[in-house]
Amino acid sequence: MTRTATKPLTHDPLRDHLEETLVPRLGTSEERIAQVRRDPSPFASSYRAEDVAVELDSGRVLRFFLKDFRDPSFPKDAPDERRERELHVYRDLLTELHLGTPRYHGCIWDESEERFWLLLELVEGVELEVRPLAEWTAGAGWLGALHRAERMSERLAASTLLNRHDAAYFELRSELALREVRPYGRDLADRLWRVTASNRHLIDAMTSQPTCLVHGCFRPANVLVAADGERQRVCPLDWELAAAGSPLYDLATLLNGFEPPALDLMLGAYVREAVANGATVPEYDELRYLVDCFRLHQLVNNLARAKRSGLSDRRVTKLVGRAEALGADLARARRVRCAGQPDGEQRTVDAPTAGVILLPRELVAEDPRGEAPELETRLREVLGGRFVCRTATETLKRGVHRLRFEVDGAERVLVIKRSSAEGARRSRLVAQRWLPAAGLEQYGPPLLDVAAEIGGEVAWQLLDSVAGRPPARERPVRAEIAATIEAIARVHTAFAGHLLLPECRLWGGDRGAHFYSTSVRDAKAALVAVRIERRDRAGRIARDALLERMGRLEEESSVRGAGLEASGGPETLLHGDLWTTNVIVVPLDEGVRARLIDWDETAAGPALFDVSTLLLRFRPAERPWILEIYRETVRRLAGWELPEDAALNDVFATAAYARLASLLLWTVTSVQGAPGWLSERLADVVTWLDEVEPVLAPR
């Protein structure tokens, strides 16, 4: 136990402490404490906490965070050990790791007065749980950087205050879980026993990792994210459960509820920082397996306090069910591992044939690493079967391949598409959440799974190959166009006012008036900032021309935005890139049905944004009757009435300008240095802007 003695205090003990420890560090004898203000902190958790403002007589104000360990808001196991442990971590361990955690400014520990105050740097941040995914990946990266604590492994092992994540710890938590679940019914207890009875190999896997500092409760609510110049500063708080063990324990806590491809983004961020800090990281499959081991332990650990936490019967039943499902997944994964890792146990062949190369060279060559292990793993999972071989490969375009396989004697044809991880996530949401919620999955992409590269920026989409072709453009067939319109009109009318539309906007963005105004404004700012060599006269002329056009479009923002809101149709789920090449028409006995593929650019916005894109794929003479089919279809499905052609032309022009401004912004911001192609591309955009004309000719 820590015994920080203090002299008898005659007045405010906090001020006395600050006078003793703070003033000598100010480096000047002229500044003294004028007053100390204490206010409740919004980041108080189970203990009372305060924001402390120290005003000096010079007018300068210093701010601190005070955590008071005296009276937790609810009973805790071993509260004395918890407070000593947290003090130990801040005072003795984190100060040497330089990980951005709040700086330690001392403590006031007086057992006779039951005063246990920890004084830390006040970090102006926001809890991670309310931040976007990009900042969650920063949290995963922080855990990777925590591997630098492996350098103090001997000190961690010698610490008497840290918890020990050893075999005895994991076994004890399993025993406690069984004891706590028994009062909920014998059936539940028996089911949990079957999960924990065979987990010796899981415990061995969890305890085989290098010893590192573990936070112990790395939930998003315990992590602050703050701005630190151009970087995000990650500040985990509440180290009461800190331990010596594997950092994957914390990673599993953070990743709870994540599925690919977002899960792979998080793992990629973790791996990058771990490797940068000198750690040896397991291969991708092994890493996923280990994280799932810790996930299973945490489910068991939640059950280990079920009765004391007052969990309902329904909640305990759900946790046991999740533990069973994850335990079964781990058992299957272990059989695959045993097939490739002789460890004294008999090998099994439940996985697809291990030695067969499933990926063609032309596909692997598109990965800068010259390999695609994440895709290979996911492909084997999707195909299943005991005997698998690839029989044919067809490259449809760069990054898109059709592969034929023989799986246990039957043919299977897949399309594999390389895309950004964000685009893959949107496609997954469309195929597996949004369209099924509206009963429209038959009109969407036949997506099977997503494999994100471990680096987190690129992903592979695995899709069933659909027998069909895009609708003809030069001589459009009315039945094919009607099927295409039926598909997109059903999506548009189903999602206008749908409960999931805000989620569609969250993950896909917005293509309404805000998209127009921000794309134009940001493109203009990017043009001002981009560097073009003085001798590049063509580039400077093109940039000046684009600045003039962006300025004119910016002046029209309010008028065009009002027109878009008035005549653009209801806000709904958009495909976002409705070219005919992103439509597959499938002949059926009863006619033709269309499937809409390549939803990487999906977003929320006015329905006519998609219609504008589709109409521009056809010659002007074909557009009126195609639009009329859409007009009649949405009237039949939802009673919508479209505006007259003049208003529609204004909407279509606004959508075209917004797309071109967005393209211009992407072009300029992707520049590294001043590549030779930039001037030519800027000149192209000038031409495209000047070629925007009414989609519908006057009748």
Secondary structure, 3 states (H helix, E strand, C coil): CCCCCCCCCCCCHHHHHHHHHCHHHCCCCCCCEEEEEEEECCCCCCCEEEEEEEEECCCCEEEEEEEECCCCCCCCCCHHHHHHHHHHHHHHHHHHCCCCCCCEEEEEEEHHHCEEEEEEECCCCEEHHHCCHHHHHHHHHHHHHHHHHHHHHHHHHHCCCCEECCHHHHHHHHHHHHHHHHHHCHHHHHHHHHHHHCCHHHHHHHHCCCCEEECCCCCHHHEEEEEECCEEEEEECCCCCCEEECCHHHHHHHCCCCCCCHHHHHHHHHHHHHHHCCCCCCCHHHHHHHHHHHHHHHHHHHHCCCCCCCCCHHHHHHHHHHHHHHHHHHHHHHHHHHHHCCCCCCCCCCCCCCCCCCCCHHHHCCCCCCCCHHHHHHHHHHHCCCCEEEEEEEEEECCEEEEEEEECCEEEEEEEEEEEHHHHHHHHHHHHHHHHHCCCHHHCCCEEEEEECCCCCEEEEEEECCCCECCCCCCCCHHHHHHHHHHHHHHHHHHCCCCCHHHHHHHHCECCHHHHHHHHHHHHHHHHHCCCCCCCHHHHHHHHHHHHHHHHHHHCHHHHHHHHHHHCCCEEEECCCCCHHHEEEEEECCEEEEEECCCCCCEEEECHHHHHHHHCCCCCCCHHHHHHHHHHHHHHHHCCCCCCHHHHHHHHHHHHHHHHHHHHHHHHHCCCCCCCHHHHHHHHHHHHHHCCCCCCCCC
